[in-house]
Amino acid sequence: MIKESVFKSFDTPADLEAKLAEKISNQLQDAVDSRGKASLVVSGGSTPLKLFKLLSNKAIDWSDVYITLADERWVDAEEADSNERLVREHLLQNRAASAKFRGLKNMFDSPEKGCEMTIESLANFPKPFDVVVLGMGTDGHTCSWFPCSAELENAFTTDLLCAAVNPTTAPHPRITLSKGAILNSRQIYLHLVGESKLSVYRQALQNDDVNEMPIRAVLAQRKTPVDVFYSA
Ligand SMILES: O=C1O[C@H](COP(=O)(O)O)[C@@H](O)[C@H](O)[C@H]1O
């Protein structure tokens, strides 16, 4: 049984997004005030889009904020399935347009070949990351740590920032931040919307088999604070 993290439940997704956007923007500005720059890692998928919009209007020093993704599908940034496209269209807008964004996909034809260049492109990001926002799939994956993938162990054990992943249950080869990279952060938020996600989260707390539900690698550790933000 995993000891539960801080769990905050909201009446509506809008209430959740308002509070989470406020917390993230305050933490980013605090980082800029104390260390001159800040870093933010966001997830893709459908859950964070309204959060991105709220964040993009926050009055903070965005030009000192470095943003990247927790994971990416190995598709061009213009394609519908690209997480980078979501970030560009929903987060890097309004006041946040001046943030320094680095995507994970590059010109190589596979994540295995492109991984080294991605790692180099993130070398100047402030670390530990100030804020990481994770999502979770109903199979218990987070980032692109898919329970089915042969590369999961590497993503969990590598000292490198990124790993290539070829999920058998989801489309596209992927690149993902490694477990070491994600846990090298000051604050992780797990953003969950919908009762099906709540039930997967509750199931994840039942034991610590990370291969069955990779989200447990985040929930079972105590190195980095994890706050779960949930709304039905
Ligand atoms: O494939 C992915 O899925 C997860 C969850 O996505 P959602 O659509 O259920 O919010 C996401 O966190 C991850 O970044 C994405 O690549």
PDBQT file of the ligand as one rigid body, heavy atoms in Angstrom, charges set to zero:
ROOT
HETATM    1  O1  LIG A 301      -0.235  10.116 -24.046  1.00  0.00    +0.000 OA
HETATM    2  C1  LIG A 301      -0.304  10.889 -23.118  1.00  0.00    +0.000 C 
HETATM    3  O2  LIG A 301      -1.249  10.680 -22.141  1.00  0.00    +0.000 OA
HETATM    4  C2  LIG A 301      -1.169  11.270 -20.852  1.00  0.00    +0.000 C 
HETATM    5  C3  LIG A 301      -2.603  11.430 -20.346  1.00  0.00    +0.000 C 
HETATM    6  O3  LIG A 301      -3.334  12.156 -21.338  1.00  0.00    +0.000 OA
HETATM    7  P1  LIG A 301      -4.871  12.623 -21.150  1.00  0.00    +0.000 P 
HETATM    8  O4  LIG A 301      -5.364  12.890 -22.552  1.00  0.00    +0.000 OA
HETATM    9  O5  LIG A 301      -5.611  11.500 -20.488  1.00  0.00    +0.000 OA
HETATM   10  O6  LIG A 301      -4.834  13.866 -20.320  1.00  0.00    +0.000 OA
HETATM   11  C4  LIG A 301      -0.414  12.583 -20.867  1.00  0.00    +0.000 C 
HETATM   12  O7  LIG A 301      -0.133  12.993 -19.532  1.00  0.00    +0.000 OA
HETATM   13  C5  LIG A 301       0.883  12.449 -21.662  1.00  0.00    +0.000 C 
HETATM   14  O8  LIG A 301       1.629  13.660 -21.661  1.00  0.00    +0.000 OA
HETATM   15  C6  LIG A 301       0.503  12.115 -23.100  1.00  0.00    +0.000 C 
HETATM   16  O9  LIG A 301       1.621  12.044 -23.967  1.00  0.00    +0.000 OA
ENDROOT
TORSDOF 0
